[in-house]
């Protein structure tokens, strides 16, 4: 009787012909998070897939095949390495969009994926605010533009899931909504976020974040500037006052979203 290979074994573990055949035919695919991501991408992203998908389908591409945490870090870094876009970033957006809309992906990872889409869409503005008045040292304007457009093209589909999403993912979706606003999404944000504002006061990570999103949804430059100054003076890291208001606002929003993720991870 032939034994079933361990799902955590690799072709180099000495399992002989049975194990080699298991890898060749796809019966063994590593730890749970990678397995879920692989299944979602296999179902939703047609071949040829972006090069970042190699971490999902080829164990030899990743030395941390067994480690969910390191896998996620490596996979996200392949999309946006050290918070910079490269010529392949735009092509990876369909991978992220597929993961963000599939209920097989756990809510915490869907939150992370939507947050990464926000980061991809705002690289130019965030770096401009961070480096002002200097030019960001690793800027790639063409790659950043194409990646931002790739996110914009998928934002409506992501926001269409709002009613079906958990509160955590809704918080991440709110950031995308103000990055790529439409006449439909902005008026809807206020009632949709009011519950968060009622339960999370100013001075908390979630409370500050929600209120700032609502300010951005109003599309008032003066109000946005006042909010940026108020929040950064109170508890968030500031940026140069001479930088464009939108750049400063998106830089602050990104910092706040990071804070929200930390709170959610602890809870």
C-alpha positions as CSV (number, residue, x, y, z in Angstrom):
1,X,0.0,0.0,0.0
2,X,1.4,3.4,-1.0
3,X,1.5,6.0,1.8
4,X,0.3,9.5,1.4
5,X,3.2,12.0,1.4
6,X,3.1,14.6,4.1
7,X,1.7,18.0,3.0
8,X,4.8,19.7,4.5
9,X,7.4,17.5,2.8
10,X,9.5,18.8,-0.1
11,X,11.0,16.9,-3.0
12,X,14.4,17.1,-1.3
13,X,13.2,15.3,1.9
14,X,14.2,11.9,0.6
15,X,10.7,10.5,0.0
16,X,11.7,8.7,-3.2
17,X,9.5,8.2,-6.3
18,X,6.2,8.6,-4.5
19,X,7.1,12.0,-3.2
20,X,8.6,13.2,-6.4
21,X,5.4,12.1,-8.2
22,X,3.3,13.9,-5.6
23,X,5.1,17.2,-6.4
24,X,4.9,16.6,-10.1
25,X,1.2,16.0,-10.1
26,X,0.4,18.7,-7.6
27,X,-0.9,16.6,-4.7
28,X,1.3,18.3,-2.2
29,X,1.3,22.1,-1.8
30,X,2.7,23.3,1.5
31,X,1.1,25.1,4.4
32,X,-2.5,26.3,4.6
33,X,-2.2,30.0,3.7
34,X,-0.2,29.3,0.6
35,X,-2.6,26.5,-0.3
36,X,-5.5,28.9,-0.1
37,X,-3.8,31.6,-2.1
38,X,-2.7,29.0,-4.7
39,X,-6.3,27.7,-5.1
40,X,-7.8,31.2,-5.4
41,X,-5.2,32.3,-8.0
42,X,-5.6,29.0,-9.9
43,X,-9.4,29.6,-10.1
44,X,-9.4,33.3,-10.7
45,X,-6.2,34.4,-12.6
46,X,-5.7,32.9,-16.1
47,X,-2.4,31.6,-17.4
48,X,0.1,33.2,-18.1
49,X,0.2,34.5,-14.6
50,X,2.4,37.3,-13.3
51,X,5.9,36.2,-12.1
52,X,4.9,36.8,-8.4
53,X,2.7,33.7,-8.7
54,X,5.8,31.5,-8.7
55,X,5.8,31.7,-4.9
56,X,2.4,30.0,-4.9
57,X,3.1,27.2,-7.3
58,X,6.9,26.5,-7.2
59,X,8.3,25.5,-3.8
60,X,11.8,25.9,-5.2
61,X,11.2,29.6,-5.6
62,X,10.8,30.2,-1.9
63,X,13.1,28.9,0.9
64,X,10.4,29.4,3.5
65,X,7.8,27.1,1.9
66,X,6.7,25.8,5.3
67,X,6.4,29.2,7.1
68,X,3.1,31.1,6.6
69,X,4.4,34.3,8.1
70,X,7.6,34.4,6.0
71,X,5.7,33.3,2.9
72,X,3.2,36.2,3.2
73,X,6.1,38.7,3.8
74,X,8.0,37.3,0.8
75,X,4.9,37.3,-1.4
76,X,3.9,40.8,-0.6
77,X,7.5,42.0,-1.1
78,X,7.5,40.5,-4.6
79,X,4.6,42.8,-5.4
80,X,5.9,46.0,-3.6
81,X,9.5,45.6,-2.6
82,X,10.5,48.0,0.1
83,X,7.4,50.1,-0.7
84,X,8.5,50.8,-4.3
85,X,7.0,49.9,-7.6
86,X,8.9,48.1,-10.4
87,X,7.8,47.2,-13.9
88,X,6.1,44.0,-12.7
89,X,4.0,45.6,-9.9
90,X,1.0,46.5,-12.1
91,X,0.9,42.9,-13.4
92,X,0.6,41.6,-9.8
93,X,-2.5,43.7,-9.1
94,X,-4.9,41.0,-10.6
95,X,-3.4,38.5,-8.1
96,X,-4.2,40.8,-5.2
97,X,-7.6,41.7,-6.5
98,X,-8.5,38.0,-6.8
99,X,-7.4,37.3,-3.2
100,X,-9.3,40.3,-1.9
101,X,-12.7,39.2,-3.3
102,X,-12.5,35.5,-2.4
103,X,-14.1,34.3,0.8
104,X,-11.7,31.4,1.0
105,X,-9.0,33.9,2.0
106,X,-9.3,34.6,5.8
107,X,-10.4,38.1,6.8
108,X,-7.1,39.1,8.2
109,X,-5.3,38.3,5.0
110,X,-8.0,40.0,2.9
111,X,-7.4,43.1,5.0
112,X,-3.7,42.9,4.3
113,X,-4.3,42.4,0.6
114,X,-6.6,45.5,0.4
115,X,-4.0,47.4,2.4
116,X,-1.3,46.4,-0.1
117,X,-3.5,47.6,-2.9
118,X,-3.8,50.9,-1.2
119,X,0.0,51.1,-0.8
120,X,0.5,50.3,-4.5
121,X,-2.0,52.9,-5.5
122,X,-0.5,55.7,-3.4
123,X,3.3,55.1,-3.7
124,X,3.9,58.3,-5.7
125,X,2.0,60.6,-3.3
126,X,3.2,59.0,-0.1
127,X,6.8,59.2,-1.2
128,X,6.5,62.7,-2.4
129,X,5.2,63.8,1.0
130,X,7.9,61.8,2.8
131,X,10.8,63.2,0.8
132,X,9.6,66.7,0.1
133,X,11.1,68.8,-1.3
134,X,13.6,66.2,-2.6
135,X,12.7,63.7,-5.3
136,X,12.1,60.2,-3.9
137,X,15.4,58.3,-4.5
138,X,13.9,55.1,-5.9
139,X,11.0,56.6,-7.9
140,X,9.8,54.9,-11.0
141,X,7.1,57.2,-12.3
142,X,6.0,54.9,-15.2
143,X,5.7,51.8,-13.1
144,X,3.9,53.8,-10.4
145,X,1.4,55.2,-12.8
146,X,0.6,51.8,-14.4
147,X,0.3,50.2,-11.0
148,X,-2.0,52.9,-9.7
149,X,-4.2,52.6,-12.8
150,X,-4.4,48.8,-12.4
151,X,-5.7,49.3,-8.8
152,X,-8.2,52.0,-10.0
153,X,-9.6,49.7,-12.6
154,X,-10.5,47.1,-9.9
155,X,-11.6,49.4,-7.1
156,X,-15.3,49.4,-8.0
157,X,-15.4,45.6,-7.9
158,X,-13.7,45.6,-4.5
159,X,-16.1,48.2,-3.1
160,X,-19.1,46.3,-4.4
161,X,-18.4,43.7,-1.8
162,X,-18.8,46.1,1.1
163,X,-22.1,44.7,2.4
164,X,-20.6,41.2,2.5
165,X,-17.3,42.1,4.1
166,X,-16.4,42.0,7.8
167,X,-15.7,45.3,9.6
168,X,-11.9,44.9,9.4
169,X,-11.9,44.6,5.6
170,X,-14.4,47.5,5.3
171,X,-11.9,49.7,7.1
172,X,-9.3,48.9,4.4
173,X,-11.8,49.3,1.6
174,X,-12.6,52.8,2.9
175,X,-9.0,53.9,2.2
176,X,-9.3,52.7,-1.4
177,X,-12.6,54.5,-1.7
178,X,-11.0,57.9,-1.0
179,X,-7.9,57.2,-3.2
180,X,-10.1,56.6,-6.3
181,X,-13.4,58.4,-5.4
182,X,-16.5,58.4,-7.5
183,X,-19.8,60.3,-7.2
184,X,-21.4,57.1,-5.8
185,X,-18.7,55.9,-3.3
186,X,-18.0,59.1,-1.5
187,X,-21.5,60.0,-0.3
188,X,-22.0,56.4,0.8
189,X,-18.9,56.4,3.1
190,X,-20.4,58.7,5.8
191,X,-23.3,56.4,6.8
192,X,-21.2,53.3,6.3
193,X,-18.5,54.5,8.6
194,X,-20.7,56.1,11.2
195,X,-20.9,53.0,13.3
196,X,-17.1,52.9,13.6
197,X,-17.0,56.5,14.6
198,X,-19.6,55.9,17.3
199,X,-17.6,53.0,18.9
200,X,-14.1,54.3,18.5
201,X,-13.3,57.8,19.9
202,X,-10.7,60.3,18.8
203,X,-7.3,59.4,20.1
204,X,-7.6,55.8,19.2
205,X,-6.1,54.3,16.0
206,X,-9.4,53.2,14.5
207,X,-11.2,56.4,15.7
208,X,-8.6,58.7,14.2
209,X,-8.5,56.7,11.0
210,X,-12.3,56.6,10.4
211,X,-12.7,60.4,11.1
212,X,-9.8,61.2,8.7
213,X,-11.3,59.1,6.0
214,X,-14.6,61.0,6.4
215,X,-12.7,64.3,6.1
216,X,-11.0,63.1,2.9
217,X,-14.4,62.0,1.5
218,X,-15.6,65.6,1.8
219,X,-13.1,66.6,-0.9
220,X,-12.3,69.9,0.8
221,X,-8.7,70.9,0.6
222,X,-8.9,73.3,3.5
223,X,-10.6,70.8,5.7
224,X,-8.1,68.1,4.7
225,X,-5.1,70.3,5.4
226,X,-6.6,71.2,8.8
227,X,-7.2,67.6,9.6
228,X,-3.6,66.6,8.5
229,X,-2.2,69.3,10.8
230,X,-4.4,68.4,13.7
231,X,-3.8,64.7,13.6
232,X,0.0,64.9,13.1
233,X,0.4,67.4,15.9
234,X,-1.6,65.1,18.2
235,X,-0.1,61.7,17.7
236,X,0.9,60.8,14.1
237,X,4.2,61.4,12.4
238,X,4.1,64.6,10.3
239,X,5.3,65.6,6.9
240,X,6.7,68.8,5.4
241,X,4.1,71.5,5.3
242,X,5.2,72.5,1.8
243,X,4.3,69.2,0.3
244,X,1.0,68.9,-1.7
245,X,-2.0,68.4,0.5
246,X,-3.1,65.2,-1.2
247,X,0.4,63.7,-0.8
248,X,0.5,64.6,2.9
249,X,-3.1,63.2,3.4
250,X,-2.4,59.9,1.7
251,X,0.9,59.5,3.6
252,X,-1.0,60.1,6.9
253,X,-3.8,57.7,5.8
254,X,-1.2,55.0,5.1
255,X,0.3,55.4,8.6
256,X,-3.1,55.3,10.1
257,X,-4.0,52.1,8.2
258,X,-0.8,50.5,9.5
259,X,-2.0,51.4,13.0
260,X,-5.4,49.9,12.4
261,X,-3.8,46.6,11.3
262,X,-1.7,46.5,14.5
263,X,-4.8,47.0,16.6
264,X,-6.7,44.3,14.7
265,X,-3.8,41.9,15.0
266,X,-3.8,42.3,18.7
267,X,-7.5,41.7,19.0
